[in-house]
Amino acid sequence: MTQPTSALLVSLTLALFAALALTAGVGAAASATGTVAVEDGSADGYNVTVAALDASNEPIVDPAETTVENGTFDYETVDNATSYFVRLESEDAVYYDLVDPGEEPAFVLNRRVTGTVVDESGAPVPNATVEVVSQHGPLVNQVPVSADGSFAVEPLQPNRTYPLRIRADGAVYREVVSTDAPSTEIDVELPAPTADPGALELSGGRPVNHLVRVGPTESGDGLFVIEILSVRNGADRPFVGPVDFAVPSNAEVVSGMVKNERVEATAGNGTVRVEASIEAGETAQVAAIYRTDDRALEKPVGYDVEEFALMLEEYDLAQAEFSDNLVEAEAGMDVPMVTNTAPLGADDRISVRVSGPPAGTGNATTPAGQSTQGTGSESGAGGLPVLPLGVAFVGTVAGGIAVYRYV
């Protein structure tokens, strides 16, 4: 059986097996039974969802939902299914199994994980949270750490390897625990996070690790800018602190984004400061979202960078004038984009000035295919959609820059 990727199983779980159209010609073949055994307890009333997957690990019928009664649950098998993804939900936790046709899912919940969370001096770290993650990817359970630094998670499945995420003081740490024994104890030492910007380096962007996306504001009088850095935390501990962006003095900050989530951002003295939390060894996308009050952007690069790109949205290259250190990207790009002619230093300046209405709209007020939802709400103080910042890093997200602009 081809194993589904963690990303697929996470998406299946997050969607909670959202309604899917039945595939023509696929029908129920027979019933199957699964079992659930809980040590010193009962699973009766637990909710079960079963998704039949095809050879591409895609659901092929509407997922079936049932409940556990007398320690068992039944579901209909499906012709042409190559595997079944089973989700078992109790009041406090969620468990997962992946079985072949003819193999009955059997959940045994009889393992316990306990431990302590301390800092580098050995002192307890209270108010932390321990998250147990399934080996298939999704979250199983999360528990708070008590004042003395202790925690306990139960029941868990036997003979599993569970990744742990520990969240404390804005930082994320990772450990791994196995449930081979009835009870497993783990002591976790959390090094203090660093706020040293020297721990971060530009790395991992596709095709660049410093990207500036520029489009019109809703009124058309200014520019809306999403500036994205791909940064790697090279320290042996999490980074929790500011990531600074050099911006024009007339920039109006809208928000910051870190790993697709909206975060606090402040502006002052030609800098937008985005508060970021990046795990040790992790590469993350950090973005500053801001506006200018005219249709020109001139700014220092802010970082020494080998590969830099500026992408236009809703404007054509013919409508723009760029600084001499930027040239049109190679032919074949499906978006208007310019790149640097040579490595750029942090103090080097780049600029773009655009003229005319957004391309293809005939006016500078409402981009083609976009509604005017949010008109009159230019402050950007609230309601910013949380959407991915990078599909292949420079891919246009759903709705493009307009989704962020209309707030």
N, C-alpha and C positions, 0 to 999 in steps of 0.2 A: 504493500500500500504506500503510495506517495504521501509523505507527511505534509500537511498544510503548514505554511509559514506562521510564525507567531503573529505577524501583522494581520494575516487573514483572519486568524482566530480572534484576535482582539477586535477587528472590525465586525466580525459576526456577533461578538458579545455586546459591543457598544450599541450596535443596531438592535440588539435583543431580538434578532431574527425578525426584523420588520417584514411586513406583508410582502410576499413575492408572488408573482403570477404563476399559476400552475403551468408546467411545461406540457405541451400537447402530447397526448399518447402515454403519459406516465400515470400509473395507477397503483393503488394499494395492493400488495401481494399477500401478506400474512401479518400476524401479530408477533411481537417479541416482548420479552419480559426482562426488566432490570431489577436489581435488588439494592437495598440500602441498609447497612447495619451500623448502628451507632453504639459505641461502648457506653454502658450505663445510661442509656437513653433510647428514645424512639425518633424515627424520621417521619412518622406519620404526619401528613399535612405539608411536607416539603414540596415545593413546586419543581416540576421537571419540564425542560424544553428540549426537544430532539430535532436536530436538523439533518436531513439526508443530503449527503454531498455526492457530486458526480466526480469523474476522474480528474477534473480541473479544480476540485475542492470548492465548488460553488454549490449553494443550496439549489435543489431541483424541484422542491415542492414547498408549500407553506409549512413552516416548522410546526410540529405538534406539541401541544401543551397538555400536561396532566399533573396529577399529584400522587404522592406516595401513600399507599394504604396497606397496613399490615406488613410493612417493610418491603413492598414491591410496587412496581409501576409497569404499565403496559403501553405500548405504542405500536402503530402500524408500520411495517416495513414497506419499502418502496422499490419497485422494479428499477433496475439500472443504477441503484445507489451503490457506490463503491466504499462508503464509510458513513458513520453516523457520529455527529458531534453532540454530546449530551451535557446539558447544564442543569445542575442540581442546586437549588437555592433554599437555604434555611433562613431563619429569622436574622441571623448574624453573619452568615458567610455564604460563599458561592463555591461550588466544586465542579470540576470538569472531567470528562472522559472522552476518548476517541476510540471507537470500536469498528471492527470490520463486520460486514454482513455475516450473520450466523453467530457472532460473538455477543454474548449478553453483557451489558454494562453491569458492573458490580462495584458499588461504592462501599468501602469499609472506612469508617471514621473512628479511629482509635489511637491516634498519635497526639502527643502534646509537645510543644516547644516552649521553653522558659528561658529567661536570660536577664541580663542587666545591661544597661546603657550608661557608660561613664565617659568623662572627658579624659584628657591626657594626664591629669593629676590623679585620676582615680575617683573623682567626685561624681556622684550621680547626676545624670542629665534629666531633670524632670520635664514634664510637658512635651516630651518628644512623642512621636507616633511611629509605630512599627507596622509596616504593610507587608503582608505575605502575598506573593504573586504566584499564580499557577505556572507550571512548567510549559503550559500552552500559551502563556502570555498575559491573560486577564488577571485582575485583582481577585484574590480569594477572601481575605479578611484584613482588617486593620484594628489595632488595639492601642490605647494610650499607654504611655510609660508612667508609672506611679512616681510619687515624690522620692522614693528611695532608689529609683532607677530601674526597678524590676518590671517585667512584663511576662505575660503568659498567653499563648494562643492554642486553642483546642476547640473541637477535635480536628485533626488533619488526617489526610490519607497516608497509609504506610508506604515505605519504600519509594518515596518521592524526593526529588531535589527541588526545594523551593527557594527562589531568589527572595531576599528581603530588601525592602526600601525603608530606611530610617530617616525621618524628617525631623530636624531640630534647628531652631534659630535661623530659619530661612534656608537651610542647607539640606541637601539630600546625600545620603551615604548608602552604600550597597554591601550586602553580605549574602552568603548562601548557607542554607542549612539542609541537612538530610534527615529523613524520618525513618531510618532503618530500625532504631530502637523505640520501645514504647514511649520513652520520654527523652528528649534531647535538650541539653542546656548549652547556651551560647552567650558569651560575654563580648560585648561590642564596645570598642574604644573609639570615640569620635574626636579626631584632631580638630582644633579650632579652625573655622574657615578663614581663608585669606581674603583681604580686600585689595591686595597689591595688584595694580593693573599690569605689572610686569609678568604676572603669571599667565596672561593671555597673549596669544599670538594669532594673527590672521591665518586661517587654514581651512581647507576642505570645501571651499565654494565651488559650484559648478555653473558656468565655466570660470567664474571669478569669485574672489572672497570679499570684494568690496563693490557693491552695486548700488547705484542711485536710480530710482524710478521716478520719472517726472511726468506729470499730466496737469490739465487745467483744474483750477478750483471750480466750484459750482457756479460762481458768478462769471468765470472766464477772465477776470481781471488779474488773477495771480496764478501761482503754480502750487500744486499739491505734490509733496515729495515724500517718498518712502525710501529711506537710506538704510541699507542692510549690510551688516558685517557678519561674516562667518568666522567665529573665533573658537580657538581650542584652549582649554584650561590645562596647562602643562604641569601644574602643581600636584603634589601628592595629597591634596585636600581640596574640598570644594572652594570655589570662588563665590563670595557674596559681597557685592559692591557695585559701584557705578561703572558703566561703560559710556565714555564720552564721545560725542559727535561734534565736529566743528561745523557750524551752520552760519548762514548770513545773519547779520545783526538784526535784520527785520523779520527773522523767522518767528512764527507763532507755533508753539508746540501743540500738537494734538494728543499724542500718546506715545508710549513705548511699547514694543512687543518683544518678548523673549520666548523662543520655542513655541510660537503660535498663540501665546497667551498675552493678554493685555497687562501691562505693568506700569508702575509710576514713572513719570518722566518730568523733568523740570528744565527750564531754559534760563540762561543768563550769560551775559558777556560773550556772546557768540558761540555758546555751547549748549547742546541738549544732552542732559545726563539721564541715562536709563539704568534703573536698578535691576541687576541681573543676578540670578543664582545658577551656577554652572558646575556640574559635578566634576570631580577629579578625572582628568583624561577625556572629558566629554568635549565634543565639538557642537556648538549651538549657533543658531542664527539670532542675532540681536538687531532690532530695528528702531530707528527714530522716525516718527511720522510728524511732519510739520508743513506749514504753508508759508509762502512769501506773498507780499502785497502787490507785486508786479510780476510780469512774465519773464523775469530774469532770475537766474540762480548763479551766484558767484561766491565761492567759498574755498577755504583751505581743504586739502584732501583729509587732513587730520591724522593719517597713519602712513608710515612707509609701506608702499604696496607695489608688488610686481605686476599684478593684473587688476585693472580697474575697468568698470563699464558703466555707462549711463544709458538708460533705456527710456525712450519716449512712449507714452501712452496717449492715444487720441490726437497725436501730432505726427506729421511726416517729417523726415529728415530735411526735406526741402524748406520747411517752415522754420528751421532752427539755425542759429549761428553758434559755433562752439569755440572754445579756446584752442590755441594751436597745438596743445599737447593731447588732443583727442581727435581721432579719425574714425570714419565709418567702419563698422565691423565687417568681417568677411562676408562675401555674398552667400546667400542661402539662409541667413537668419530670417525667421518669420516675424520678427519685431524690429522696429527702427532702433538701432543701437550704435553707440560709438564706444571705442576703447582707447586706452592710452597708447602713445607712440613709444614710450620708454618708461622704465620704473619711475614712480612718483614718490617724492618725499612728503613727509607730514605737512610741511609748510608750503609746498607747491599749491598753486591755485588752479581750480577748474571752473569753467563757466559755460552756461548755455542761455541763449535768449531766443524766445519763440515769438512768432507773429502770426496774425490771422486766426480764424476760428479753428476749433478742433477738427481734424480731418474727417470728412465724410458726414459732418453734421449740418453744415450750412449755418450754424450759429455757435456761439460760445456759451450757451446756457444749459442745454440739455444734450448730453452725449447720445449718439445713436444707440437705441435699444435700451436706454436707461430711463427710469422714471424720475420724477422730480421730488421723490419722497425726501423729506427732511429740509426742503427749501426754507430758508429763513433761520436755520439753526446752524450757523457757521462757527459757533464757539468751540465745538468739538469736545465739550466737557463731559459728555456722557453718551451712552448708547453706541459706542464704537463696536462694530461686529468683530467677533473673534474668529478670524479665518486664517488658513495657512498662508504664510508669507513666501513659501518657496516650493513650487512644483518644478523640480529640476532647477531650483534656485531662481531662475529668471522667468519661469513659466508664468503666464498671466493667470492669476487666481480668478475664481468665479466672479464675474462682474468687473474685473480689473480694478484699477485705482479708484474708479467711481464708487465702489462699495465702501471704501474707507472715507471718501470725500463727503458723501452724503450722511452726515451725522448731526 
